[in-house]
Amino acid sequence: MQRFLISYDISSNKSRRYAAKILKNIGERIQRSVYIVESTEKGIEHINNQISELLEDNDSLLVLPCCASCWDKALFARMEKDILLVA
């Protein structure tokens, strides 16, 4: 299993909700259209195919593999109930 950062920019509300549903079932949402997913290459290929079918003109999908070394160097911060969480 490998970790992937997946992000999409989809203009259709229906398609965007469907993409979110797919990714919420297998990964962790870290922003509205950004997810961390742990999967095999074959699993990611399947996800890529499913979401790519939803894309229209000017929509986009980014699937970025994150090696363990790069992931350990990643910075992440978010506000939660007026508290800044940094990881």
C-alpha positions in Angstrom: 0.0 0.0 0.0 1.2 3.5 -0.8 -0.1 6.9 0.2 -1.5 9.3 -2.5 -2.8 12.8 -2.4 -5.8 13.2 -4.6 -7.3 16.5 -5.5 -10.0 17.4 -8.0 -11.6 20.6 -9.5 -15.0 19.5 -10.9 -17.5 22.1 -12.0 -20.7 19.9 -12.0 -22.2 19.7 -8.5 -23.5 16.2 -9.2 -20.2 14.9 -10.4 -18.3 16.6 -7.6 -20.6 15.0 -5.0 -20.0 11.6 -6.6 -16.2 12.1 -6.6 -16.4 13.1 -3.0 -18.4 10.0 -2.1 -15.9 7.7 -3.9 -13.0 9.2 -2.0 -14.6 9.6 1.4 -15.2 5.8 1.4 -11.6 5.0 0.9 -9.6 7.9 2.2 -9.4 10.9 4.5 -10.7 14.3 3.5 -8.2 17.0 4.4 -9.8 19.8 2.4 -13.0 20.2 0.5 -11.6 18.6 -2.7 -8.3 17.1 -1.3 -8.0 13.6 0.1 -5.3 11.3 1.4 -5.8 7.7 0.2 -3.8 4.6 1.0 -4.1 2.1 -1.8 -2.3 -0.1 -4.3 -1.3 1.1 -7.8 -4.2 -1.0 -9.2 -6.7 0.6 -6.7 -5.5 4.1 -7.6 -5.9 3.3 -11.3 -9.5 2.2 -10.7 -10.2 5.5 -8.7 -8.5 7.5 -11.5 -10.7 5.8 -14.1 -13.9 6.4 -12.1 -13.3 10.1 -11.4 -11.8 10.8 -14.9 -15.1 9.7 -16.4 -16.8 12.6 -14.5 -14.5 15.3 -15.8 -15.8 17.9 -18.3 -14.0 20.7 -20.1 -11.7 22.6 -17.7 -12.2 20.1 -14.9 -9.1 18.4 -13.4 -7.9 15.5 -11.3 -4.5 15.3 -9.6 -3.2 11.9 -8.2 0.1 12.4 -6.5 2.1 9.6 -4.9 3.6 10.4 -1.5 6.7 8.4 -0.5 7.2 7.9 3.2 10.2 10.2 3.3 8.2 13.0 1.6 5.2 12.4 3.8 7.3 12.7 6.9 8.4 16.2 5.7 4.8 17.4 4.9 3.3 20.3 6.9 -0.4 20.4 7.6 -2.4 23.0 9.6 -6.1 23.6 10.0 -8.4 25.5 12.2 -10.8 23.5 14.3 -13.1 25.2 16.7 -10.8 28.3 17.0 -7.8 26.1 17.6 -4.9 25.9 15.1 -3.8 22.3 14.7 -0.4 21.7 13.1 1.0 18.3 12.1 
